[in-house]
Amino acid sequence: MARARRLILHLGHGKTGSTAIQRALFSSPAALAEAGVLFPNPGRHENHQLIFPRLWGVLPEEDLQRAALGRSPKAIFEQAERMWSGLKERIARDRPETVVLSCENQFQPFPPEAFARLNAACAEIAETVTVIAYLRSPAPFFLSNVQQDIKKRPEFRWVSASRIRDTLEPVLEHGPGPLIARPYERASLSDGDVVNDFCRQVLPALDPAALKRQPDTDNATVSAEAMRLLQQVFRAERPLPKPYGRDPKGFRKLLVATDPTVPGMTRPCLHEEVRQIVEARVTDGDWVADRLGVRFDDVAPPGITRDAAEQRFKRLRDIDQLCPVDADRQEALWQAAVAAAARDARPAARLARLLRGGPAT
C-alpha cells in the first residue's frame, strides 16, 4: 500500500486564516507538486470537511455543519468513503512526500474511540502525522465567531470557557502525532502572514512566494450595524424585501456588499465590559500556556470573578449588547439595502439571477 511520508492535519481553529491557507494551497497545484505536496480536491467546499467523516467515524452535532455535508448520514458516509478511496488512489499514482488535510470545523472535542479510528485511517495513507492548530485569544475570537455566526443564524453559538483545552487535550492524549500550536497574532506569525507561517512550520520545502493568494470575501468584516440588521432579519424582526423573500442568503450577500457604501462604516469592537466578561470566564488560559506554550499578550488581568463573568456571559443575546451600534447608520444601511433589493427586483436583474441559478423572487 503506497503511503506518503507525512500527513499534515490542520484543524483550524475557526477565524485564524484557515480559508487563506486553503485557497493558497488549492490554487497552486504546480508549486505544490514541485515541493512534493498534495492538497486534495476538497469538493464543493474549500476545506476538507467532506472527507473527515471517514476519518472520525462520527458526524458533527451542529445542524448546519451536518447539512453542509449531505442529505443524510448514509449519503455523507458514502461520499466520504468515495473521497477517501480517491485520495488513496491519488497517493499511489502521484507518490507525494506530504499530504495536507485542512478543516477548521474539526476543531471540536472527539471521544477516544473516534481518535482510534482517526489514527488507523491516518496510518493507511502516511508514515507520520503532524497536527497543527492556530489559536486566537478569547475576545478577538469571540467577536469574530459571533460575526460569522450572525451571517448564518439568528443567535450566536455559546462558546466553551475551556474551548482550546476541550479540543486539544484529547489530541495530545490520543492523537495520531505531535501537535504544533501557534498563536494567531501578527507579531507571532512568520512575516506577519498565516500562509507564510503555515509553510514555515509544516511545509518547509514549499516556497510561500510561489503560492497564488486569493481574497477571502466570504469572511469579510462587516460593521456592527450590519450585524444587528442580519440578526433582526434572521429573527424575522424585519421582513426580507422583494425579491429576497425566500432567499435570506442572497439578501445577506446584498447587505454585506452595501455596508461599505454607507458612510461611517467602522470595524466592530466589543464593549469594554463585554471584553472583560469574555476574558474573565476563560478557564484554560494557564493550561494553554503551560502545555502548548501559547500566551495571549492582549488578555488583561480579570476585573471580575469567573462566576460573575459566566453569569453575565449567559445574558448576552443581542449585537448591541456586545458592540456599539450607531442607530442612525443602521437605519441608513437598511434603507440602502432595501433600495438595492428594489433594483434587483427589476425584470432584467431577475433574469440575470435566474441565469446564475438563483431564485427569481
C-alpha positions in Angstrom: 0.0 0.0 0.0 1.5 3.3 -1.1 1.8 5.9 1.6 3.0 9.5 1.8 5.9 10.2 4.2 4.0 12.8 6.1 0.4 13.8 6.7 -0.4 17.3 8.0 -3.7 17.6 9.8 -4.7 21.3 10.0 -7.5 21.7 12.5 -8.0 25.5 12.4 -9.4 26.7 14.6 -12.0 28.9 13.1 -11.3 32.6 12.4 -7.5 32.0 12.2 -6.9 32.4 8.5 -7.8 28.8 7.6 -9.5 29.9 4.4 -6.5 31.8 3.3 -4.3 28.8 3.7 -6.7 26.5 1.9 -7.2 28.8 -1.0 -3.4 29.4 -1.4 -2.7 25.7 -1.4 -5.6 24.7 -3.7 -4.8 27.5 -6.2 -1.2 26.5 -6.6 -1.0 22.8 -7.7 2.2 23.3 -9.7 4.1 24.8 -6.8 2.8 22.1 -4.5 3.7 19.3 -7.0 7.3 20.7 -7.3 7.6 20.6 -3.5 6.1 17.1 -3.2 2.9 18.3 -1.5 -0.6 17.1 -2.2 -3.6 19.2 -1.1 -6.5 17.0 -2.2 -9.5 18.5 -4.1 -12.0 19.3 -1.3 -15.0 19.1 -3.5 -17.7 21.7 -3.1 -16.1 23.3 0.0 -12.8 25.0 0.4 -11.9 22.8 3.3 -11.8 19.0 3.6 -15.0 18.6 5.7 -16.5 16.1 3.3 -13.8 13.5 3.9 -13.4 13.8 7.7 -16.5 11.6 8.5 -14.4 8.7 7.1 -11.6 9.6 9.5 -13.6 10.1 12.7 -16.5 7.8 12.0 -18.9 10.3 13.6 -20.9 13.3 12.3 -20.8 16.8 13.8 -23.5 17.6 16.3 -24.3 21.0 14.9 -27.2 21.0 12.4 -25.7 23.5 9.9 -22.4 21.5 9.8 -24.3 18.3 9.1 -26.4 19.9 6.5 -23.3 21.1 4.7 -22.1 17.6 4.4 -25.1 15.9 2.8 -28.7 14.9 2.8 -28.5 12.0 5.2 -25.9 10.2 7.4 -25.8 7.4 4.8 -25.1 9.8 1.9 -22.5 11.6 4.0 -20.5 8.5 4.9 -20.8 7.1 1.3 -19.5 10.4 -0.1 -16.6 10.4 2.5 -15.7 6.8 1.6 -15.5 7.7 -2.1 -13.3 10.7 -1.4 -11.1 8.6 0.8 -10.7 5.9 -1.9 -9.9 8.6 -4.4 -7.3 10.1 -2.1 -5.5 6.7 -1.7 -5.5 6.3 -5.5 -4.0 9.7 -5.9 -1.3 9.0 -3.4 -0.5 5.7 -5.2 -0.3 7.5 -8.5 1.5 10.7 -7.6 3.6 9.5 -4.7 3.6 12.8 -2.8 6.0 13.4 0.1 3.4 15.2 2.1 -0.4 15.3 2.2 -2.3 18.2 3.8 -5.9 17.8 5.1 -7.3 21.1 6.4 -10.7 21.8 8.0 -11.3 24.4 10.7 -14.6 22.9 11.8 -12.9 19.8 13.0 -11.7 21.9 16.0 -14.1 20.3 18.4 -13.8 17.6 21.1 -13.9 14.0 19.9 -14.0 10.8 22.1 -11.2 8.3 22.4 -12.9 5.8 20.1 -13.0 8.5 17.3 -9.3 9.1 17.7 -8.7 5.3 17.4 -10.4 5.4 14.1 -8.6 8.6 13.0 -5.2 7.2 13.9 -5.9 4.0 11.9 -7.1 6.0 8.9 -4.0 8.2 9.0 -1.8 5.2 9.1 -3.3 4.0 5.9 -2.0 7.0 3.9 1.1 8.3 5.7 4.1 7.1 7.7 3.9 10.0 10.2 1.3 12.6 11.2 1.7 16.2 12.5 -1.3 18.1 13.8 -1.2 21.9 13.6 -3.7 24.4 15.0 -3.7 28.2 15.2 -5.2 29.7 18.3 -6.8 33.1 18.8 -7.1 35.0 22.1 -10.5 35.0 23.7 -12.0 38.4 22.9 -11.0 38.6 19.2 -12.0 35.0 18.7 -15.4 35.6 20.3 -16.2 38.7 18.3 -15.0 37.1 15.0 -17.0 34.0 15.7 -20.1 36.0 16.5 -19.7 37.9 13.3 -19.5 34.7 11.3 -22.5 33.1 13.1 -24.7 36.1 12.6 -24.3 35.7 8.8 -26.0 32.3 9.1 -28.3 32.2 12.1 -30.3 34.5 14.4 -28.4 33.6 17.6 -24.6 33.3 18.0 -23.4 30.0 19.5 -22.3 29.5 23.1 -18.5 29.3 23.4 -17.0 27.0 26.0 -14.9 28.6 28.7 -12.2 26.0 28.0 -12.7 25.7 24.2 -9.0 25.2 23.4 -8.3 22.6 26.1 -11.6 20.8 25.4 -10.3 20.0 21.9 -6.5 19.8 22.1 -6.0 17.9 25.3 -7.6 14.8 23.7 -5.3 15.4 20.7 -2.3 15.3 23.0 -3.5 12.2 24.8 -5.0 10.2 21.9 -4.0 11.9 18.7 -2.0 10.5 15.7 1.2 12.5 16.1 2.8 15.6 17.6 0.8 18.8 17.9 2.1 22.3 16.8 0.1 25.1 18.4 0.6 28.6 17.0 -0.8 31.9 18.3 -2.8 33.7 15.6 -1.2 37.1 16.2 0.5 39.2 13.6 3.6 39.7 15.7 4.0 35.9 16.2 3.4 34.8 12.6 6.2 34.4 10.1 6.3 37.7 8.2 3.0 38.5 9.9 1.2 36.2 7.5 -0.6 33.0 8.3 0.1 31.3 4.9 3.8 32.0 5.2 3.8 30.8 8.8 2.0 27.5 7.9 4.5 26.8 5.2 7.5 27.5 7.5 6.0 25.3 10.3 4.9 22.2 8.3 5.8 22.6 4.6 9.4 23.8 4.6 10.0 22.6 1.0 7.3 24.9 -0.3 8.2 28.5 -1.1 5.3 30.7 0.2 6.1 33.3 -2.5 5.2 30.7 -5.2 1.6 30.4 -3.9 -1.3 32.2 -5.5 -3.2 34.2 -3.0 -7.0 34.6 -3.2 -9.2 37.2 -1.5 -11.3 36.0 1.4 -14.6 37.6 0.5 -16.7 35.1 2.5 -15.1 36.2 5.8 -15.0 39.9 5.1 -15.6 42.1 8.2 -19.0 43.8 8.4 -20.0 46.6 10.6 -21.9 46.3 13.9 -24.8 47.9 12.2 -24.9 45.2 9.5 -24.5 42.5 12.2 -27.5 43.9 14.0 -29.6 44.0 10.9 -28.7 40.5 9.9 -29.7 39.3 13.4 -33.0 41.1 13.1 -33.6 39.6 9.6 -32.9 36.0 10.7 -35.1 36.5 13.8 -37.9 37.7 11.4 -38.0 41.1 13.2 -37.5 42.7 9.8 -39.2 41.4 6.7 -37.0 40.4 3.8 -37.6 42.9 0.9 -38.6 41.6 -2.5 -37.1 39.8 -4.4 -35.3 38.2 -1.5 -38.4 36.9 0.4 -37.3 33.3 0.0 -33.6 34.0 -0.3 -32.1 35.2 3.0 -28.6 34.1 1.9 -28.9 36.3 -1.1 -30.1 39.3 1.0 -27.2 38.7 3.4 -24.8 39.0 0.5 -26.5 42.2 -0.7 -26.4 43.7 2.8 -22.7 42.9 3.2 -21.9 44.4 -0.2 -23.9 47.5 0.6 -22.3 48.0 4.0 -19.1 49.8 2.8 -21.1 52.2 0.6 -22.9 53.7 3.6 -20.8 56.5 5.3 -19.5 55.8 8.8 -18.5 52.2 8.5 -16.1 51.0 11.1 -14.8 47.6 12.3 -16.9 46.3 15.2 -15.4 46.2 18.6 -16.6 44.8 21.9 -17.9 47.0 24.7 -15.1 47.1 27.3 -17.3 45.4 29.8 -18.0 42.5 27.4 -14.3 42.1 26.7 -13.7 41.7 30.4 -16.5 39.2 30.7 -15.2 37.1 27.8 -11.7 37.0 29.1 -12.6 36.5 32.8 -14.7 33.4 32.2 -11.9 31.5 30.4 -10.7 28.5 32.5 -7.9 27.1 30.3 -5.5 30.0 29.9 -2.9 28.5 32.2 -3.2 25.1 30.5 -2.7 26.7 27.1 0.4 28.5 28.3 1.9 25.5 30.2 1.1 22.7 27.8 1.0 24.4 24.4 3.4 27.3 25.0 1.0 29.8 23.8 0.4 33.0 25.7 -2.0 35.7 24.7 -0.4 39.1 25.5 -3.6 41.0 24.9 -5.5 39.4 27.8 -5.8 41.8 30.8 -5.9 40.7 34.4 -9.5 39.9 35.3 -11.5 42.7 36.8 -14.4 40.4 37.8 -14.7 36.9 39.2 -15.1 34.0 36.9 -18.5 33.1 38.3 -19.8 36.6 37.8 -18.4 36.7 34.2 -20.1 33.4 33.4 -23.4 34.7 34.6 -23.2 37.9 32.6 -22.0 36.0 29.6 -25.2 33.9 29.6 -27.3 37.0 29.4 -25.6 38.2 26.1 -28.0 37.9 23.2 -28.2 40.9 21.0 -25.5 42.5 18.9 -26.0 45.9 20.5 -25.2 44.3 23.9 -21.9 43.2 22.5 -20.8 46.2 20.4 -21.5 49.9 20.0 -24.2 50.2 17.2 -24.9 53.6 15.5 -28.7 53.5 15.3 -28.8 56.2 12.6 -26.3 54.4 10.4 -28.1 51.1 11.0 -31.3 52.6 9.6 -29.4 54.3 6.7 -27.9 50.9 5.8 -31.2 49.2 5.9 -32.7 51.8 3.5 -29.8 51.5 1.2 -30.1 47.7 1.2 -33.9 47.9 0.5 -33.2 50.2 -2.4 -30.6 47.9 -3.8 -33.1 45.0 -3.4 -35.7 47.0 -5.3 -33.2 47.4 -8.2 -32.7 43.6 -8.1 -36.5 43.2 -8.5 -36.4 44.7 -12.0 -37.0 42.2 -14.8 -33.5 42.3 -16.2 -32.0 41.7 -12.8 -34.4 38.9 -12.1 -33.5 37.2 -15.4 -29.8 37.6 -14.7 -30.3 36.0 -11.3 -32.2 33.1 -12.9 -29.3 32.5 -15.3 -26.9 32.4 -12.4 -29.0 29.7 -10.8 -30.6 31.8 -8.1 -34.3 32.3 -7.3 -36.1 34.9 -9.2 -38.2 36.1 -6.3 
